[in-house]
Every structure is written in structure tokens, then in C-alpha cells.
Amino acid sequence: MDTPKKVYVHRNLHKGGYSILDAKTYRVIDYQWEVFLENVEFRVRKYGQAMVRKQKQKNVHAFAVGFIVDKFTANDALRITYDPYAHNTFVEVESGEEVLQSFRCILNEKGCFIVKK
């Protein structure tokens, strides 16, 4: 198996699904409806967040950063979300607890789900 590629992933509001950016060049390398990541960090760029709040217009400023891996199943996954008007970071939907990283992450049409190690 090839070495996993480090990427930035964000929801694509225009095309649907997710845009996948190369972590070194920040260029879009793919679009997918389902993405599987390992060793994930959840990042929110504060300037972009401030602009969304000020202008009331969405921009790309929140990402899942990790390594693309083959499909896996996760029965005990927790759903997380990010709302720039309500949260400063990604949070667990049920508990509201801040989420900065995760062992594994699945992004699909139902949202973003994490697997804690």
C-alpha cells in the first residue's frame, strides 16, 4: 500500500460533497462524496471565521486535516459539527464538547463522524 497522503478536507457548498486539498500545495486534488481520514486535526482559521461573522457570508476556513486511508467501518463513531456563528471550534453534536483531533474520521453526506482511539 502507498504511503497515506496528508490532505485538507472541507465541505464543498457549490458542488456538494468534499474538496480535498494537498497539504503541501493547498491545491484541490479531488472531489469526493465520502472521505476516510486517520490522525485527524480539526482546524478553524480565525480570520476566516471572523469574516463570516462580520459579513454573514460563508467562506472556506474550517478543515479536517489528516491522512487519506482506505474505507473502514466505525460502529461507535460520534457525530461532530462546526457552525461559525455558534462555535469557535468543531464540537460533538450530542455533548457540545470541543473536538480538536481524532484517531479516525469519516466525512460523508450525513456529516462528519469521529472515532476516538
SVG drawing of the C-alpha trace seen along z (x, -y; Angstrom):
<svg xmlns="http://www.w3.org/2000/svg" viewBox="-27 -43 32 45">
<polyline fill="none" stroke="black" stroke-width="0.4" points="0.0,0.0 1.2,-3.5 2.1,-5.9 -1.1,-7.8 -1.3,-11.3 -1.8,-14.3 -4.7,-16.4 -7.0,-19.2 -10.7,-18.4 -13.6,-20.8 -17.3,-20.7 -17.9,-22.0 -21.0,-24.1 -21.2,-24.7 -20.7,-21.1 -21.7,-19.2 -19.5,-16.5 -16.0,-17.4 -13.0,-19.2 -9.6,-17.5 -6.6,-19.8 -2.9,-18.6 -1.4,-19.6 1.8,-20.9 0.4,-22.9 -3.1,-23.7 -4.4,-22.9 -7.6,-20.9 -6.6,-17.4 -10.0,-15.7 -13.7,-15.9 -15.4,-13.1 -18.8,-12.3 -17.1,-10.2 -13.6,-10.6 -11.8,-8.5 -9.0,-10.0 -6.6,-9.0 -4.6,-11.1 -7.0,-14.0 -6.8,-17.5 -9.8,-19.9 -8.7,-23.4 -10.6,-26.7 -8.9,-29.7 -9.8,-32.6 -9.6,-35.3 -12.0,-33.4 -14.3,-32.8 -14.3,-36.5 -15.1,-37.4 -18.1,-35.0 -19.4,-36.5 -18.9,-40.1 -20.1,-39.7 -22.7,-37.0 -21.3,-35.2 -19.6,-31.8 -16.0,-31.2 -13.7,-28.3 -12.0,-28.5 -12.6,-25.1 -10.9,-21.9 -10.3,-18.3 -6.6,-17.7 -5.3,-14.2 -4.1,-11.2 -6.4,-9.6 -6.9,-5.9 -9.0,-3.0 -12.6,-2.7 -13.3,-1.5 -16.4,-0.9 -17.0,-2.6 -19.9,-1.5 -19.1,-3.7 -18.5,-6.9 -19.5,-10.3 -21.0,-13.0 -19.3,-16.4 -20.2,-19.7 -18.9,-23.2 -21.1,-26.3 -19.2,-29.6 -22.0,-31.5 -22.4,-29.3 -19.0,-27.7 -15.3,-28.6 -14.2,-25.1 -15.6,-21.7 -17.8,-20.2 -19.5,-16.9 -23.2,-17.2 -24.6,-15.4 -22.3,-16.8 -21.2,-20.1 -17.7,-19.2 -14.8,-20.8 -13.1,-18.4 -9.6,-19.3 -8.3,-15.9 -9.3,-12.3 -7.8,-8.9 -10.1,-8.5 -12.8,-10.5 -15.4,-9.7 -16.9,-12.6 -20.0,-11.8 -23.4,-13.0 -24.6,-12.6 -21.9,-14.8 -18.6,-14.3 -18.0,-11.4 -15.0,-10.7 -13.6,-7.6 -11.6,-8.1 -8.7,-5.6"/>
</svg>
